[in-house]
Amino acid sequence: MHKSLADVEHRSYWLEDPGRPAATAPLTADTSGDLAVVGGGYSGLWTALIAKERDPSLDVVLLEGARIGHAASGRNGGFCAASLTHGAANGLARWPDEYAELERLGGENLQAIEDTLVRYGIDAEWERTGELAVATEEYQLRDLGPDVLDRDAVRAEVNSPTYVGGVWNRRGVAMVHPAKLAWGLAAVCRRLGVRMFEHTPVLGLNGTVLRTPRARVRARWVALGTNVYPSPLARVRPYVIPVYDYALMTEPLSDSQLGEIGWRNRQGVGDSGNQFHYYRLTADNRILWGGYDAIYHFGGRVRSRYDDRPQTYETLAEHFFTTFPQLEGVRFTNAWGGAIDTCTRFSAFFGVARQGRVAYAAGYTGLGVGATRFGAEVMLDLLSGVSTERTRTTMVRTKPVPFPPEPIRFAGVELTRRAMASADANEGRRNPWLRTMDALGLGFDS
């Protein structure tokens, strides 16, 4: 075991915050409402909140199978991005004619998140610091676009001997405490009159009647924010697979340690490999360090035992000290993982079922902290039956290619993962398999 991991605790740093609210009681008696929301992560919380803002008279019921924010919403890195398309390159490749509109909608969505936090007084440690995309190999510079910072300029922002250049997206990304964001949204939902039930998994959906372990919910409309978990709608399941991602959190850095790495502007950072790292500072000056491995388990299973992967923690620790050798001796306090819902186009897809009375959004592929609010707006637009600028986009009106069944799915994911690692080791050169996947518009990412 790497010495920095000697005292590590295997649980999400965010979720152990002492401000975590007590759980609400589960649903124990049949009930009904106008809108039933399935899922107490960002997707469901934004849907419930915006629904009440649009029409305060709506009776909204939210059902969460475990605890509010316990899954991806309380385990992610806290990068809240404006991008709805998993970055410009993916958006331009898939929707070139409407990319400018999608970029505008994404920027408005990010600002709306900030405005919501201000309006309701939600303290989620929001910092509109932007993100540095850094190159650690010369060949990566060509994909960073214009306005590239040279070696000295990027190291003046964050001092790592591995950087050869970078780009600072100054306004398109904010840092946030992800669990506090979920808990804050939940508190607002309750204040607005949303009825919330935790420890209430949805076991089935018949029309717009939801079956839970001890009761049923009858609703006029249903919004599904299940994301990585198997959807109550069977038609959605082939489009989504769970990919496990992992992160480490350091102890708080001293002033002298911070001085060694600079980072005065507190941007989030992501490097440019296919197997990439993302990292950022917390409010108390810890470093969250995550990414690199993206693990898919045969059959698409989501299991709590997959939330820890010691071999990935070892890899992450080694890479951390390669990036910041001046921090030798720093210890990690927390290590954890969780599942991301990914799809073949890397960005969310949307739809309706049951004569337009059930809506869904899924497949955010690691950029859901911000994009789930947009997805909530889309679901509510679709349920209303009214055409909007969101629902008229090709992105919203089309679906990704579904994943093939097992065992082809597992073989394809593994082949792709190994090919991406090979590309990183060969100056980004993509082998025939990856070039074929690119041509077909298919992929696997986190």
Secondary structure, DSSP 8 states (H G I E B T S, - for coil): --GGGTT-BSS-TGGG-TT---------S-EEEEEEEE-SSHHHHHHHHHHHHH-TT--EEEE-SSSTT-SGGGTS--EEES-SSSSHHHHHHH-GGGHHHHHHHHHHHHHHHHHHHHHHT--S--B---EEEEESSGGGGGGS-SS-B-HHHHHHHB--TT-SEEEEESSSEEE--HHHHHHHHHHHHHHTT-EEESS----EEETTEEE-SS-EEEEEEEEE--TTS--SSGGGGGG-EEEEEEEEEE----HHHHHHHB-TT--EEEE-SSS-EEEEE-TTS-EEEEES--B--GGG---GGGG--HHHHHHHHHHHHHH-GGGTT--EEEEEEEEEEE-TTSS-EEEEETTTTEEEEE--TT-HHHHHHHHHHHHHHHHHT---TTTTSHHHH--------TTHHHHHHHHHHHHHHHHHHTTT---HHHHHHHHHT-----
